Amino acid sequence: MHLRDRTNLKRKLVHAIMSSLKDNRTPGWCLSETYLKCGMNPREDNVWNPDDTYYCKLIGRLVDTMAGKSPGPFPNCDWRFNEFPNPAAHALHVTCVELMALAVPGKEVGNALLSVVLKSQPLVPRENITAWMNAIGLVITALPEPYWVVLHDRIVSVINSPALTSETEWVGYPFQLFDFTACHQSYSEMYCSYVLALAHAVWHHSSIGQLSLIPKFLSEVLKPIVKTEFQLLYVYHLVGPFLQRFQQERTRCMLEIGVAFYEMLQTVDQHSKLLIYMDPICDFLYHVKYMFTGDSVKDQVEKIICTLRPAVKLRLRFITHSSKMEPAAAAAAAAAAATAPQPPNVSSPAPPVQRRARQRPRLRLRNILQSRGLEDGLIPPPPAPLSPRPNSIHQSGVR
């Protein structure tokens, strides 16, 4: 049985440590006033269950400390002789201790921390919400696995939401749906964009051991439920920014993620009548190939690409270096690409600029004269040639 499951023992342990240091430390150096008032209750029949206000104040204390607010939430001390290098590190440590000392399961604490920014909280300022997301990412990744694994449940709920599973066409470009900055500034309050930004904040602070669970999460949890283009694009937005770190620290995980991307595309291709955003999807897969995976997953990917519809197969033919296609397959792919609907609000590419033939000097002069109206008889005739100048005595008539 883990210590986190024994609430009474956790409370006694925290109380014993606090009592031993109360003579050497300034009041308020560690636990919050709310926890000291309510969380230290020894009665088992009246267990304190903190509300959203408690979590908002706890995260707000960490945000103010990292921002260098003066006066700070914690008493001043000489950090040169302290076990923590700065106030922010101290605030992060004592915040995690207090959260683990709560008589609440880890999943409930993790969900409450995520709800600080995913819900509309009056204590969270809109203009500084990214700092709060950063603080939550620091806290959750510093806690044990039961506290931060709840983020996966939130991602699954977004993937299964009607916003991504609906077959109706969006009025605008779907990439605007995933733009957290635009949605937040326009007060759109799109839940999927908030979860996307919070997941990036949490995974940015995660260790490589925590990130190593992402390939398993993709293959076992997300792949069976991804059926539409919007779901596929959301997964690409979710995992794409971390491919560089996987390449540097866990190459095996990067290759597994690359294969999972194609397997999800295969499922979407089988369940969708039309693929409107083939070009952005294929552009992303080309980026993954030429920047990260190379030909390491060529054998697995080639089998998947051969099962896709002709239009997608035509766009991905260079990933497997199979540029030569059968005439019938090439004609079918070209016809499918021509009849495929185009994404909304995307301007068509400009026609290629044709290089003008180099004109001869006489022709260029003629064009200039025509533009100035000096052609077709408007040019004055050249003067008559002068008689040759006498250059000898006999020609001049002098004998």
Buried (B, 14 or more C-beta within 10 A) or exposed (E): EEEBEEBEEBBEEBBEEBEEEEEEEEEEBBBBEBBBEBBBEEEEEEBBEBEBEBBBBBBBBBBBBBEEEEEBBBEEBEEEEEEBEEBBBBBBBBBBEBBBBBBBBBBBBBBBBBBBBBEEBEEBEEEEBBBBBBBBBBBBBBBEEBBBBBBBBBBBEBBEBEBBBEEEEBEEBBBBBBBBEBBBEEEEEBBBBBBBBBBBBBBBBBEEEBBBBBBEBBBEBBBEEBBBBBBBBBBBBBBBEBBEBBBEBBEEBBBBBBBBBBBBBBBBBEEBEEBBBBBBBBEBBBEBBEEBBEEBBBEEBBEBBEEBBBBBBBBBBEBBEEEEBEEEEBEBBBEBBEEBEEBEEEEEEEEEEEEEEEEEEEEEEBEEBEEEEEEEEEEEEEEEEEEEEEEEEEEEEEE
